[in-house]
Amino acid sequence: MDIVKIDKFDQYLNCRKNQIFSYLATKNLPVDLLLYNAYENSDDVYQNVFEKRIHRYLYLEKTLPEADLNLLGVSTFMYPTSSFDIVDELLPRLIDSHQVVFLYGAAWYLDYKQNTYHKIEIVHSIPAFAYQEKPEGRTYTIFDDVFDGVQRGQEFMHYDISHKVMKEYIENQGTEGGVNVLAKDRMTIFDFSTLKEKEAKEAFQAKYANWLDNFNDDFAVYSKIPQLLQDESIIQSFADAEAFHEIVFHLLSTLVGSRNHFLRFIQYTNPSSELIPVLQETVAAIEAVRFVANKFRFSGKLDVKRITDKANAAKAKETEFLELLNKHKYASVFA
């Protein structure tokens, strides 16, 4: 099973959502419609990532509630994982019926995932799609990110998990992580028997219109960033300077990822929209802020004027884009 990873650099979607988006794309579904609300309020990102000091992959982004999957004609079915015996009995039967089964467990036990193996007790999602009965015991085949010290998760690859590792993974859910898509203690499969592709665009147009009517942002976060980077008391409130810089990086990466995913939505619904180049420039402006902040992270020297100028430029581009979005309302997005 070849799955092309949609969010290659893990800048926005959490592990489960990235897997679901990527898997549904193999079914030739218009998955980019699911990104109609990916343009996140910047203060919400700031409050959840910086103030709560959580990494990007724990940010509870707004995309992919189950109701939105239903609009694509995708139904979800869940099975309990309260004990590994249940999983071990049911999982092969589901796979035999040609299902890809999504599970949650503890990344601590996944020995192929070197960024978390015996390092971080965090909840992680894996999709299982095959199994093999071997003399030494059953193994399961899953797809997941590459994190081998060389490649940083840019593609999905296949891994075989031993019966022992799967048992440890399921029985220890992990102590860190926010899961807001489907159920953490369930195996999840998807049914495509009621696809409504023709109606999907109209349904998501209504969802998008409602989202835009209720969206606002003053982009004050870009005025805060230069101040944060200069405030020794804030930096010292973290475990160390690296912890501070890492959270700033995750804050800016979440904003970059949010805007990039909303760009996918517009490119799908209206490839000739005048919004596209403006949003591309907005992404580049935020990336420029991240670059200067990262330079400070590794050099220890902050160019105050440069970070201020870059942050002001990002705020101006965000403001320009949102004004243009509101000016044209729905016509410039849905061709």
Secondary structure, DSSP 8 states (H G I E B T S, - for coil): -----SSTT-SSS-HHHHHHHHHHHTTT--GGGGGTT-S--HHHHIIIIIITT--GGGS--S---HHHHHHTT-EEEEEE-SSHHHHHHHHHHHHHTT--EEEEEEGGG-TT-TTTTTT--BEEEEEEEEEEEETTEEEEEEEEEEESSSSEEEEEEEEEEEHHHHHHHHH---SB----SS-TTEEEEEE-TT--HHHHHHHHHHHHHHHHHT-----THHHHHHHHHH-HHHHHTSSSHHHHHHHHHHHHHHHHHHHHHHHHHHHHH-TT-THHHHHHHHHHHHHHHHHHHHHHHHHS---HHHHHHHHHHHHHHHHHHHHHHHHHTTTTT--
